Amino acid sequence: MSIDLNSATWQAVRDHAEKAVEASRDRLEGAHLNASETDIERGRIKALREILALGSDKPKPEIVTNVPY
């Protein structure tokens, strides 16, 4: 998949996602959220950061799922 990082569309998506991450971080830091609300905000931040990572040329780390303990 290729994203034109200079397109107006990507710039709008990036700006929106960055503002949404900041808003979620503010809610996490400023509000007295219960555990479920905290999990929701953290999940939102993770999803938004995954979208932002689409515009990065850095390789994504491989996630190892079957590690013996």
N, C-alpha and C positions, 0 to 999 in steps of 0.2 A: 504494500500500500504506500502511496506517495501523497504527501500533503504539501501543497504550495504554501510555504511558511510566509510568503509575502502577500498572499491574497487577502482581500478585505474580509472574506468569510472566516478564514483562520484567525485573523486578528480579532474579529468580533467574538469568536468562540473563546479564544485565549483570554481576552479581557473579561468576559463574563465569568469564566471559570476561576480566574484569579480573584475577582471580587467575591465570588461565592465562597471560595476557600477562606478568605479573610473574614467574611461574615460568620462562617461556622466557627472559626477560631475565636472570634470575639464572643460568640455564644458560649463556647466551652470555657473561656476564661472569666467571663463576667456573670454568668447566670448560675444559679444553684440548680443544676440539672440532676435528675435521678439517673440511675444506671442505664436504663433503656434510652433515655434522651441523649446521654453521653455517647452511647454506642451508635446511635443514629447519626450524630454529628461527625463522629470519627469515620464512620462508613461513607458519609457524604464527602468528606475531605479526601479519603482514599480514592473514591471513584473520580472525583474531579482531578486529582493528581494523575490518575491513569490517563485521562483525556489529555491533560497537558503534556504528558510524556509522549503522546503521538507525534508531537512536534519536535522531539529530541532525536538527534542522530546517535545518541549514546546507546550501546547495546543494553538490553534489559538483562538483569541477572537471572540465571537459571534457578528455578525453584526445585529443590530436591524434596520429594514427598515420601520416598520409601527408605528412610534412614533407619537401620537397625539400632536398637537401644540395648 
